[in-house]
């Protein structure tokens, strides 16, 4: 599934990296610990987190993740958004908690 399709199906707000929404999602990874994401996520996965600071951009690029979904109606600040735009990283926001958005991803076949 492509990020664009996911954004349309789940009605999540894309706040950065809209030019990279044709990226294919190869799976998903949910964690709020940077060290865990660095150690265990895989290239192409979509990261689900509640973290909103600039370091999420660096970790996602380091691991070559397809994008980030930030849960629980949190938002990113202007500096994080700017950094994500600079590197072409899609960041999306949802009001859903992690458990529910992960369930939706599974329903759509992500990670199966």
C-alpha positions in Angstrom: 0.0 0.0 0.0 1.2 3.5 -0.8 1.2 6.3 1.8 -1.2 8.3 -0.3 -3.8 5.5 -0.3 -3.4 5.1 3.4 -3.9 8.8 4.0 -7.1 8.7 2.0 -8.5 5.6 3.6 -7.9 6.6 7.1 -8.3 10.3 6.6 -5.1 11.3 8.4 -3.6 14.7 8.0 -0.3 14.9 6.0 1.8 17.7 7.5 5.1 17.1 5.6 6.6 15.2 2.8 3.5 15.3 0.5 5.8 14.9 -2.5 6.8 11.5 -1.2 3.3 10.0 -0.7 3.8 7.5 -3.6 6.2 5.6 -1.3 5.2 2.0 -0.7 4.8 0.9 2.9 6.5 -2.4 3.5 5.3 -2.9 7.0 4.8 -1.1 10.3 6.7 -0.4 13.5 5.3 1.0 16.6 7.5 2.4 19.4 8.1 5.5 21.3 11.7 4.7 22.1 14.3 6.0 19.6 16.8 3.3 20.5 14.2 0.6 19.9 13.3 2.0 16.5 17.0 2.3 15.5 17.6 -1.3 16.6 14.5 -3.0 15.3 12.7 -1.2 12.5 13.3 -2.1 8.9 13.6 -0.1 5.7 10.3 0.9 4.2 8.3 0.5 7.4 5.8 3.1 8.6 6.6 4.3 12.2 3.7 4.8 14.6 4.6 7.0 17.6 3.6 9.7 19.9 7.0 11.4 19.8 6.9 14.8 18.1 10.4 16.3 18.4 13.0 16.8 15.6 14.9 13.6 16.4 12.1 11.5 14.9 13.1 12.9 11.5 16.7 11.9 11.9 15.8 8.4 13.1 13.3 7.9 10.3 15.8 8.9 7.7 18.6 6.9 9.2 16.4 3.7 9.0 15.0 4.7 5.6 11.4 4.4 6.9 8.5 5.3 4.6 7.0 7.8 7.0 5.7 8.5 10.4 2.2 8.6 11.9 1.9 10.6 15.1 -1.0 9.4 17.2 -3.3 10.8 19.9 -4.1 14.1 18.2 -0.6 15.4 18.8 1.1 17.9 16.5 4.6 18.7 15.5 6.3 22.1 15.9 7.4 24.2 13.0 11.1 23.2 13.3 10.2 19.5 13.1 7.9 20.1 10.1 10.6 22.1 8.4 13.2 19.4 8.9 10.9 16.8 7.6 10.1 18.8 4.5 13.8 19.4 3.9 14.4 15.6 3.7 11.1 14.7 2.1 9.8 12.7 5.0 6.0 12.2 5.2 4.7 12.9 8.6 1.0 12.3 9.2 -1.2 13.1 12.2 -4.2 11.1 13.5 -6.5 11.6 16.5 -6.6 7.8 16.9 -4.5 6.1 19.6 -1.7 3.8 18.4 -3.7 0.6 19.0 -6.5 1.7 16.7 -4.4 3.0 13.8 -2.3 -0.1 13.9 -5.5 -2.2 13.7 -6.5 -0.2 10.6 -3.1 -0.7 9.0 -3.5 -4.4 9.6 -7.0 -4.4 8.1 -5.6 -2.8 5.0 -3.0 -5.6 4.7 0.1 -3.6 5.8 2.7 -5.9 7.3 1.0 -9.2 6.2 
